[in-house]
């Protein structure tokens, strides 16, 4: 199955909601009028673009209509899609690698978001890019989290630095950084303790882990990826906002995209927080990860078929 088909499958419920609305909007040969724009707006809200982002995108469509750039209803989809795609320039979606020494990727997110599995997927992705990868198991509070990551490391064939459950995550991060430098690793992936964005003391601990990493490896962390559950819709924006306040998030890993009815929230996060999606999880195995491709994503979200 190609990437477009995987996106299409994962966004099937989102597309059904949007397409259902677009079917009532788009009538071949019909001129755009206010009623068609109202139906389009309803479709976007149903797909969880969110009120603020929907309003902005509707403003884009209305401007295009007033300027004569779009006249008939069948022109709306491509016009809107092109604008959404432009929200993700390629430079924003690339992984920022260190010029020298290991590239440190700090991975965070709340429990239940798919964070630890996403770390495994990232490890597999970088291994497939011929990178030497080390994992730092800093999720020491959640029962079996270290064991889970250890199993993944064995399956993927990468080294792991870990302490006992309940150990100080900062100490694990310290040792992981030392190991990454000593062993000439290309990438150090640090799995941080899952935490709620509403728990300030745990968020402060996340910031402390970042400081440990900064002291051990100059310029680190080079990426801070926030794992978000694609199924939670507008709550994802609140999570991204809160995490960004405590640790500068550089990109998103969108997990559990398969089967989500709320894919439009990705557009909302980019629009409101200016944080790009860099990776998407499209299944349960370590190989089920892809760099985010906005053109394929938008096409899969807005159209019903390849035709």
Secondary structure, 3 states (H helix, E strand, C coil): CCHHHHHHHHCHHHHHHHHHHHHHHCCCCCECCHHHHHHHHHHHHHCCCCHHHHHHHHHHHHHHHHCCCCCEHHHHHHHHHHHHHCCCCHHHHCCCCCCCCCEEEEEECCCCCCHHHHHHHHHHHHHHCCCCEEEEEECCCCCCHHHHHHHHHHHHCCEEECCCCCCCHHHHHHHHHHHHHHCCCCEEEEEECCCCCCCHHHHHHHHHHHHHHHHHCCCCCCEEEEEEEHHHCCHHHHHHHHHHHHCCCCEEEEECCCCCCCCCHHHHHHHHHCCCEEEEECCCCCCCEEECCHHHHHHHHHCCCCC
